[in-house]
Amino acid sequence: MPHGALIQARQVIGLARYLPRWQQNLLAAALLIAGITLLAFGDLAGIAPLVLVAIFLSERIRTRSRRKPKPTQ
């Protein structure tokens, strides 16, 4: 059943947000390099690490916009 593996992968991705900030940055950089390298060699599997980087960035942007105070006029 492939669904069990997808659920576990989703949980692992979700747990990465509890890592310290420097480890999150290191993981995102490694995934970005791996994705670009795979795509450069013509392997479409390089899209998966790039999607994970996009998930990290979206989480980071979402949490930053929540913490940022609204500008007053």
C-alpha positions in Angstrom: 0.0 0.0 0.0 1.6 3.2 -1.0 -0.7 5.3 1.2 1.2 4.3 4.4 4.5 5.5 3.0 2.9 8.8 2.0 1.5 9.3 5.4 4.9 8.7 7.0 6.6 11.1 4.6 4.1 13.8 5.4 4.7 13.3 9.2 8.5 13.5 8.7 8.1 16.7 6.7 5.8 18.1 9.4 8.4 17.2 12.1 11.1 19.2 10.4 9.5 22.4 11.6 10.5 21.5 15.2 14.2 21.5 14.3 16.3 24.5 15.2 16.4 27.2 12.6 19.9 26.5 11.4 19.1 22.8 10.9 16.0 23.8 8.9 18.1 26.1 6.7 20.7 23.4 6.2 18.1 20.8 5.3 16.4 23.2 2.8 19.8 24.1 1.2 20.7 20.4 0.8 17.3 19.6 -0.7 17.6 22.6 -3.1 21.0 21.5 -4.2 19.8 17.9 -4.6 16.8 18.9 -6.6 18.7 21.2 -8.9 21.4 18.5 -9.5 18.9 15.9 -10.3 17.1 18.2 -12.7 20.4 19.1 -14.3 21.1 15.5 -15.0 17.7 15.1 -16.6 16.0 13.2 -13.8 12.4 14.3 -13.1 12.7 13.0 -9.5 14.5 16.3 -8.8 11.1 17.9 -8.6 10.3 16.2 -5.3 13.1 17.9 -3.3 12.2 21.2 -4.8 8.6 20.7 -3.7 9.8 20.0 -0.1 11.8 23.3 -0.2 8.7 25.1 -1.3 6.8 23.6 1.6 9.5 24.8 4.0 9.4 28.2 2.5 5.6 28.4 2.6 5.6 27.4 6.3 8.3 30.0 7.1 6.4 32.8 5.3 3.2 31.8 6.9 4.7 31.9 10.4 6.5 35.1 9.8 3.4 36.9 8.6 1.5 35.8 11.7 4.3 37.1 14.0 4.8 40.4 12.2 2.8 43.2 13.7 0.4 45.1 11.5 1.6 48.6 10.5 -0.2 51.4 12.2 -1.3 54.5 10.4 
